């Protein structure tokens, strides 16, 4: 039996001072209206807002990949993001997407299996998604036709597979941005 994990949010600490909202330029303020979650202007958002044009382009793309309706189920996108973040060593993103996956599925079984390095206990669909996320993140050339066949075998169609590739790939980028711009810890 796998122990159940309870993941507490981490705190991200930027290496570059985030944009101060009170001193932001009109372009920066406009850019910060477009957030990944659509909910808050985090320190990460304010750090990326130093370059408002690239921040908006990145965030519009991120939102289109992770939050669009239709295609791959949101929990499967989160599992792809989680797999990528684990491989890329981004503890902050791994915790965020593990928590979102658990919230969406109303279960922490998959997250617990991955946190305790027991991917062999996953069901066929989750295992195929996680294996593909790991391969695509570690070295894209190691993802093969057999991986795509495994995704099809668990019921995924072409649109869902493309959505999964996008979710995994955007985290190759997002994880690296977070690593270069700051670090995460438990806030203690």
Buried (B, 14 or more C-beta within 10 A) or exposed (E): EBEEBEBEEBEBEBEEEBBEEEEBEEBBBEBBEBBBEEEEBBBBBBBBBBBBEEBBEBBEEBBEBBEEEEBBBBBBBBBBBBBBBBBBEBBBBBBBBBBBBBEBBEEBBBBBBBBEEEBEBBEEBBBBBBBBBBBBBBEEEEBEEEBBEBBBEEEBEEEBBEBBBBBBBBBBBBBEBBBEBBBBEEEE
